[in-house]
């Protein structure tokens, strides 16, 4: 599917930024779920 490998190589910094953003979002979601679990005893 990569028709332009040069274009892909030029944007090597973009995937890392997206990965960092997604990782941070996942950590925030996990912390939020843990907070909800601690607030609501099952």
Phi, psi and omega in degrees: 000344180279096181281331182235087180298329180296319179296321180294317180293329181291335182252041180289337182282335183294311180301324180293320179295317179296319180297318179297318181296315180295319179299317179296320180296319180296319179297319180295321179296317179298317179296322179295316180295321178297320179296318179296320181295322181286328180286324182251099178290133181277000000 
